[in-house]
Amino acid sequence: MVKILLLIDYSSDFDRRLLTGLVEYSKEHGPWLFYRMPSHYSQLYGEEGVINWAKEWKADAIIGKWNFETADRLKELGIPVVLQNYHHRSTTFSNLTGDYQGTGKMAAQFFLRRNYRNFAFLGVKDVVWSDERFLGFHEEIIKNRGGDVYDFQMINEVPGTRERVSQWLQKLPKPIALFCCDDAHALFVAEICKIANIAIPDQIALLGVDNDELMCNISDPPISSIVLEVEKGGYAIGHLIHQQLTHQHEGAFNIVINPTRIVLRHSTERHNIKDPYVLKVVKYIDQHYDEELSIEGLLTDIPLSRRNFEVKFKNELNTTIYQYILSCRCDRMADLLQTTDLSLIDIVSKAGFKDYNNVSRIFKKYKGCSPIEYRKKQIFEL
């Protein structure tokens, strides 16, 4: 029986979802035996105690967090080790990592489509997943909008952080789109805004990462968040550890957890659009993009000529009405490709496309790859 030692914190939704995927693999290919090392054990006995326990238990693999500075000590165990990224990626062992820059890019594209002109990021200093999410967010904003991104990089356990973040939030230009490195920090921002009388989403549109249902919904208003394919990551860890134990794969690997979609809640329920007619049409498209739409139909209740309205729309959103509709449909397709087993024909129909023949070309223009390639994205790198 394969024995897996887990150095994982069960308190976070991310870790529980990761373990869900890992357990699913073990049910299909096991049985495997898991043991979660209590956090107090390493505090009492140190890392040496954890290593000795792993030897006595005869663990076949270790998954979880470890002090980067002392990670080399795990070599003496001679077993597969998968480390969760924090300050750095390991260059010795396998990593549980992610497309952090891609996550930041997704957040930027979301806010850009909503026509924001002011952008901010709140993260944790010198933490790889936070730093790279900021990098992807910042680069995408600069490339498409110019200007700069206001950022606040927190340092853990520094007294007075809450007060400094409050002052920073109050000084930001409004309205502003604020991307937080994860849901926990988005909730932290929401709590401060409540105390400081900063309106969400009217003054600050707030977006997090992880889609922790409890954390997002305990906030008032509830927080929109980027969904990560965490369960698939847990399953992939099981698969590759199994390959290592059966000598089908040698050497370290990276499990790359990708962002898939954004779950919308009230914290981003706003478009930064000044023209009331453009805003009305955009909101209608957002809710009905999967239906038969025509520009004439969209303008039925708009007291402007088609030409006049199209100019206003382009000035507000820097895109045409038709392109905005296509973008919404491609976003829906991407969501369904990642979260369902529906056939491509069914997905195309649910997203609102009527001409199946041109869908692949359109999707590739907006997402950078074909629908089939998007669905087959690998979650691990050897």
N, C-alpha and C positions, 0 to 999 in steps of 0.2 A: 504494500500500500504506500502511495506517495504521501509524504508528510511535508506540509507547507507551514512555515512559521510566519505569522503576520505581525508586522510592526506598524500597524495602521490604526489611526484614530477613528473609532466608529461614530463619533459625534457629528461628523459632517455628512451631508447628503451625498457629496461627491464620493467619499470613501464607501458608503453603503451601496451606492450604485455600482462602483467598481467591483466590490465583492459579489454583487448579484451576478455580474457577468462571469466572474471567476468560478463561482459555485455552479453556474449553469454548465460551464465546460467540464467541471469535475463530475457532474451527474451523467454527462454523456460519455466520458472517457475514464471515469474513476473505477472504484471509489477512491477519493482522496481524503486525507485527514488534515484538518486545519487547527492551528492553535494560535489564538491571539494573545500576544505577550502584553500583559497589563502595563500601562505607562509608568506606574510606580515601581515596576521591577527594575528598570534601568536606573531610576533615581536612587533606589536602595543599593543596587549591586554594581552599577556602572555598566559600561559597554562590555567590559571583560566578563561580567556575570551573564550577559545575554549570549555572548559567544560560547561560554562554557555550557549554558543551558541547551543551546542549539546542538552542541556536540553530544551531550548526554541523551537528548531526545532523538538524536540521529535524524535531524531535519534534512530533507532532500532539496529544499530551496527556501529562500527568504524573499519576502516582498514587503516593502514599506520604507519608512523614513530612517535615515541614519546621519549622524554628524559627518558632513563632507570631509572635514579635516582628518578624521580617523577611519574613513571608509576602507583604506587599504588593509586594515586589520581583518576584514572579512575574507581576505584571500586564503587565510589559513584553513577555512572551512572546506574549501574545494568544492563548493556547490553553486548552482545558479543563484544569482542575486539580482533582483530588480528594485532599483531605488527610485522613490518619488522625488522629482526635482523640487528644490527649494532655492537655495542661493545659487547653485551651479548645476550643470549636467555632469554626470560622472564620465570620465574618460576610460575607466577601468571596467565598470559593470554595466549591465543593461539599465536603461532609463525608462521610467514612465514619464513621458513628456507630452508635449502638445504643439499644435500649430498656433502658438501664441500670437505671432505677428498676423496670421490670418484672422484670428479672433478680433484683434484691433482693427484690421482692415474692414471686417464685416460691420463693426460698430460705426466706423466712419462713414461707410457707404449708406448705412441706415439713416444717419443724421443728415448726410448730404442730400439724400432724396427728399427729406423733409424741409430742405431749404434753410437750414441753420447757417448763420454766418459767424457765430461765436462758439468756440469749442473748448472743453476742459477735460482733464483727466486727473483722477485721484488714485494713487497706487502706493506700493510699499517699496522703499528704496533698497536696491541691491538684492532683489528677489527676481529670479530669472523670468518667471511667468508674468510678473507685473511689468518688469522692464521691457520685455518684448511685446506685450500687449500695447504698451504706450508707444513703442517704436512703430508698430504697424498702424496704429491709429493716427499718429502724428504724420507719418509719411503719406498716408492716403489723403489726409486733409490738405497738406501742403501741395500735393500733386494736383488736386482737383479744385481747391478753393484759394490756395495761397494764404498769406497771413501766418498766424502762429496758433499754438495750442497752450492755454494756461494749464499748468500742472502743479500739483502738490504731491510731493513724495514723502510719505510718512516714514518715520523711524520708530520701530516698535519699542514700547516701554519708556518713551521719553515723556516726562511730565508736561502737562499743558498742551498736549496735541489737540485735544478737542477744542480748546479755545482758539488755537491758531487756525484750525480748519474752519471754524465758524467765521473768523475774521476774513479768511480767504474767500469763502463762499459769498459773504456779504459784499465784497469788493468786486466780484466778477461782473462783467457787463451782462445785462439781461436783455432779451432772453438768451439762454445759453444751453448748449447740449453737453451734458456731463456724463462721461463714460468712467465707470469705476472698475478696478482690476478684478473684483469678484462681488458676489451678492452681499457678503458680510460687510464690505466697505460701502456698498450702496445703501444698505440699511443704516449704517453709521451716519452717512450723509443725510438720509431722510429724517433721522431723529434730530440732528442738528438743525435742519431746515425748519422742522416743526417748532422748535424752541425759538429760533431766530425770526420766525414769521416770514420765511422765504417760501413762496408758493411753488409747489410741484403739481403739474408740469408747466404752469403758465410762465414762471420765471426760470426754472431749471428743469429741463427734461432729463430724466435720470435712467441710466441703463447699467445693468450689472452683468455678471457672467456666472454660470453654473446652473441656473434655473432651479435653485433650491426652493421648492414649493412653500415650505413653512416660512423661510426667511423672507421670501418675496411678498407673501401675503400677510405677514404680520405687520408690514409697513402700512402707513396711511399717507398717501395712496399706495396700493400695491405696486411693486417694482417690475418693470420689464427686464427680461434677461436673455442672454445668449445660451442656447442649449448646446451641450457638448455630448459627443457619442461615448459616454463613459462606460456604459454596460458593454459595448462592443470592445472597448479597451481592456476591460477585465477578462473578457472571453479570449482576446488575443494574447494576453499574458499567459493564461492557462495553456493555450496552444503552443506557444513558443517555449515555455518551460518544459512541456511534455516532449517537444522535439529535442531539447537539450538532454533531458534525462534518458531518452532512447537513442541518443547519439545521431540523430538526423540533422542536427544543426550544431555547429561549434561556434564559439565566440559570442560576444555581446550583441544585443539588438536594442532598438529603440521602439517602444510602443508610442505612437503618435496619436493623441486624441484630438480629433478635429471638431471645429464648430459646425453646427448644421443649420440652425435657424434661430429666429428670435421669437420668444413668446411675448406678445404684447399685453401689457397691463396699463393701468391708469397713469403711471409715472411718465409715459411718453405719449400720452393721448393729446397730441398737439402738433400741428404743422406750423412752421414759422412763415406763414403766408399772409401778407397784409391785405391783398385784394380779396374782398368777400366772395366775389363770383368765382375766382380761381379756387379759393378754399372750398367752396361748395362742390365744385366739380371733382376736385381731388378726393374729398371725403366720399363722394358717390363712387368713384372708381375703386377706391380702397375696399369698399364693401360689395361691389358688384363686378369686379374684374373678370369673374368666371362666367359672366353672362354675355349675351350678344350686345355689343356696344357699338355705337356709331357717334361720330362727332355731332351730327345733326341732332341725335337724340339727347346727347349730353347738354346741348345748348337750348333745349326747349324752353326752359324757364329763365334763361339768361338774356337780359335786354341789351345785348350787344351783337354786332355783326360777327360772323365766323372769323373773318380776317382780324378784326380788332381783338377778339377774345384770344385767338391763337398767339398773337403778339404778346398780350399780357401774360399768358400762360408761360411762354418761352422766357420772358423776362424774369418771372418769378422763380421758375424751377430749372431754367437752363436746359430744358428738354422739350420735345413736342408732346402733345396729348397722346398721340399714337405710341410714341416711345415709352411714355410713362405707363401706359396700359401693358405693353409688352414686358416691361420690367417687373410689374406686379405679377404677371402670369409666370414669368421665369422664376421668381422667388417662390411661388406656390409649387411649381414643378420640382424645384430643388428640395423643398421640404418633403414632398411626397416620395421622392426618390430615396431620401435618406431614412424615412420613418415608416415606410410601408413596403409590402411586396407586390403592390399592384403592377399590372403590366404597363408598358410605356403608353399603349393606346389609351388605357383608362386614365392614366396620369395626365396625358395631354388634354383629354376631354374635361377632367375635373379642374384643370387650370384655366379653361376657357378658350383654348385654341381650337379653331375649326379646320384649319389647313394642316393636316398631319405632315405633309411632304416637306414643309419648310421649317418645322419646329426645331430640328436638330441644329440647323444653321443659326436660327435666332437664339436658341439657348446658348450655343457656343459663343456667340457675340457678347452675351451678357455675363456668362459664368466662366468663360475661358476654356471649356471643354464640352464634349458632346454629352447628352443625357446618360448614355451607357457608361461613358468614362467616369462621369460624376458618381454614379451608383457604385462603380467598382473601385473607387478610391481605396487604396490599402491603408490600413491603420498602423502598420508596423514597417520599420526600416531595418534591413539587415546590415 
